[in-house]
C-alpha cells in the first residue's frame, strides 16, 4: 500500500489551490510517492519565504524567485538540492497558469545552479563477468544471485524495477520482460538468452523455497519469502566486487550504466537505448555519449602512433 504524503501545515492554509495542485501532481503528473513528497516539501520552503516577505502567491515575480534561490545558496544548500527545489517551484507555477490562477509564469525564466558534470562509474564486460563468476553456487541463494546479476546487466534495470519484477511480466519465449518504471510507466525490454537461462534455473529452485502470501508473483524472493530489497542487491554487488578486487565505487545502478555504455559502444541507436532504459528525455540518455567519448579519447591517447611516440620520447628523456 503506497504511503500518502501529508500536506505541510503552512500549505493547508491555501486550500483549495493547494488541494488542486496535489491532485494535479498525483493524477496528471503521475509522480512516485517520493517525488510527490519532495514537491510538497519544496513548495513549503517557497511559501515560508513569500510569507516572510509578505508577498501573495499571485504577486510573486521572477525577481522574488531569484532572491529565494539565492537564499538557498547563501544558507549552504547543495547545488543538486537547489536544482531539485527549483524543479518543484517551476512545477507549482506551471500549474497555476494551467489552472488559470495566473496568466504569467514567473518561474519560466528562472535559472538553476550550475552543477558539475560527473560521469557515472562504468564496469567493463570482463569486470561484470568476474563479479557474476564470483557468486558462490554452493549456497542456497547462489542461483538466485546469478539470475539477479544477469537480469540487471542484460536489461539495464533500475534496482527498484528488479526488486518488483513479477513472473507475470516475463515473456521468456518471446525474449522480453515487461518493466514498470518511474511514474508507473510500463515498457518492454529485450532480455538475453543467458539471463533467460539463469532465471529458468532459479525458477526451478524458487518453487521449493518459502513464499509468503501476497508475494507468489515476485521473481526474486528473499529467504523469508518476500521480494528482495534494494539494500540486499546493493550489499550483494558490493561484496562480490570486493571479492574480485574491483576498487571502483559501484552499486546496482553501475550495472545499468554499464548496460547503456556497452550498447552504445556496440553501435546501438541512442533512441533504442532511451526506450530500453525508460528515459523520458533523450537528454538523460545522452550522458552515455560522453562516457563513450571519454573511452574513445583514452583509446586514441593509448594507441595512436603520434601519442605512442610522444610517450616513448618522454620515457627516454626521464631516464
C-alpha positions, 0 to 999 in steps of 0.5 A: 500500500503506497504511503500518502504524503501529508500536506505541510501545515503552512500549505493547508492554509491555501486550500483549495489551490493547494488541494488542486495542485496535489491532485494535479501532481498525483493524477496528471503528473503521475509522480512516485510517492517520493517525488510527490513528497519532495514537491510538497516539501519544496513548495513549503520552503517557497511559501515560508519565504513569500510569507516572510516577505509578505508577498501573495502567491499571485504577486510573486515575480521572477525577481522574488524567485531569484532572491529565494534561490539565492537564499538557498545558496547563501544558507549552504544548500547543495547545488543538486538540492537547489536544482531539485527545489527549483524543479518543484517551484517551476512545477507549482507555477506551471500549474497555476497558469494551467489552472488559470490562477495566473496568466504569467509564469514567473518561474519560466525564466528562472535559472538553476545552479550550475552543477558539475558534470560527473560521469557515472562509474562504468564496469567493463564486460570482463569486470561484470563477468568476474563479479557474476563468476564470483557468486558462490553456487554452493549456497542456497541463494547462489542461483538466485544471485546469478539470475539477479546479476544477469537480469540487471546487466542484460536489461539495464534495470533500475534496482527498484524495477528488479526488486518488483519484477513479477513472473507475470511480466516475463515473456521468456519465449518471446525474449522480453520482460515487461518493466514498470518504471518511474511514474508507473510507466510500463515498457518492454525490454529485450532480455538475453538468452543467458539471463533467460537461462539463469532465471529458468534455473532459479525458477526451478529452485524458487518453487521449493523455497518459502513464499509468503502470501501476497508475494507468489508473483515476485521473481526474486524472493528473499529467504523469508519469502518476500521480494528482495530489497534494494539494500540486499542487491546493493550489499550483494554487488558490493561484496562480490566486487570486493571479492574480485578486487574491483576498487571502483565505487559501484552499486546496482545502478553501475550495472545499468550504466554499464548496460547503456555504455556497452550498447552504445559502444556496440553501435546501438541507436541512442533512441533504442537505448532511451526506450530500453532504459525508460528515459523520458528525455533523450537528454538523460540518455545522452550522458552515455555519449560522453562516457563513450567519448571519454573511452574513445579519447583514452583509446586514441591517447593509448594507441595512436602512433603520434601519442605512442611516440610522444610517450616513448620520447618522454620515457627516454628523456626521464631516464 
